[in-house]
């Protein structure tokens, strides 16, 4: 009788272990599926935001009846909603950022924003009659980041413009763009690091205020 009871108890333990293992396996599979779904949702959401903004800018630039000043004004509004300028400004200075007081940080962000908007507008104005081809978005190592490769097709030439976005509190924002494989952030960073090594933040701010004196 005791042996039968012991055997029954052992069988129950085995069944419990099997149930626990099955439950753990189910949880792991569910988490994997949810993770993949979340990544797919992130990529899709980021792509929708980027497409809507880029198409809006190109449509605006292609309006021949609209004066250039009006085009630029409207394009700037769209661009300001696309980019996280404060974050990009911090990334370009990176190791020097913490050493700046609040006033200099705000002034640097303002000037960086002005310079980047002008550069991006000049770049887009070169390609007003072309079309954009969107490639498959790539999930970043962090779930909140997505890379969206695009190509501007211009007179048979393909110009790669890869957009790096992250999910902010309100929407997806661009924090870097690679044009023909060259990162805007790294380019500015290299330039600013050189200026900081040979001068001060005040010298750099002065250069950004008077770019024609560079």
Secondary structure, 3 states (H helix, E strand, C coil): CHHHHHHHHHHHHHHHHHHHHHHHHHHHHHHHHHHHHHHHHHHHHHHHHHHHHHHHHHHHHCCCCCCHHHHHHHHHHHHHHHECHHHHHHHHHHHHHHHCCHHHHHHHHHHHHHHHHHHHHHHHHCCCCCEEEECCCEECCCCCEEEEEEEEEECCEEEEEEEEEEECCCCEEEEEEEECCEEHHHHHHHHHHHHHHHCCHHHHHHHHHCHHHC
